[in-house]
Structures are given as structure tokens and as C-alpha cells.
Amino acid sequence: MINEYKPYIDRLKSLGLRATKQRLAICKMLFGRSETFHFSIENLKKIFEKNTKNRISLATLYNTVNAFRKNGYLKEISLKGNKTFFDTNTKNHHHFYDEDTGKILDIKNEDILVGKVSHIPNGKKIREIEVTVRIANDNHNQKINN
């Protein structure tokens, strides 16, 4: 059983975090998957409480997730309207945001072509370009510009 958690214990220790039961469960939920996992803190709280049958504070989730983000284990995706998601795939890639379901889906780098970025401030260089494409059902009322 302890061997099952060794990679998670090591990851937490590398961040200077104690390997509590809650943090180990969070770590396993995030990094014990074969697929990329996109989540919001609120979504992660629901998944945690459903799967472990235990309650967890938002502060514990925020602190643990932010420690992972700061150390490069998670990518933060901020959307207009103060919606923040996290992604276990930290490689450079793009996203669809489905406004109907609230889900984030990956887009491969090679499937987006960025033609031109102009007016880069003096003394700065582009470190990364990340595109988020917002999608919705096509039966939504379209706003007509006059």
C-alpha cells in the first residue's frame, strides 16, 4: 500500500508539504490518471468528497493546488469572468472552453496556427502563446451588432 503512494509522497516532499491523508488523496486524484485532467477548485472539492467520503476545506485545496502550480506540476487557465481552471498537462497546448458544459478540452499545438503577434513591448519577448477558444451550442441567441 505504501508503495502505491510513494510517488505522491515524494512529490509532496519536493514541495515542502507534509504528506497528509488529504494531500495524498488530492495528489492521487490529480496525477494518478492516464488522461489529462482539467478542474476548478470547486469541482475538485466535489470529486474529493464523493470519492473519499470525507470533507475537505477549500483552503486545503487552494494551498495544495497552488503549491503544485507554483512548482510547475499544474498549469493555470484563467477565463474571463474570474473562472480559473487547472490542468495536469503542463506542456504548451491550447484549449476549447465549452460554455454549455463548463468543461475544458485540449487542442494540440499543431491544430492552432498563430499568424502574427505585433507590438511586443520593448525589452520583452514572447515566452508562450496559449489560445482558449470559447465554444457553445449554435442554437444560442446570437448578439447582433448594429
Buried (B, 14 or more C-beta within 10 A) or exposed (E): EEEEBEEBBEBBEEBEBEBEEBBBBBBBBBBEEEEBBBBBBEBBBEBBEEEBEEEBEEEBBEEBBBBBBEEEBBBEBEBEEEEEBBBBBEEEBBBBBBEEEEBBBBBEBEEBEEEEEEEEEEEEEEEEEEBBEEEEEEEEEEEEEE
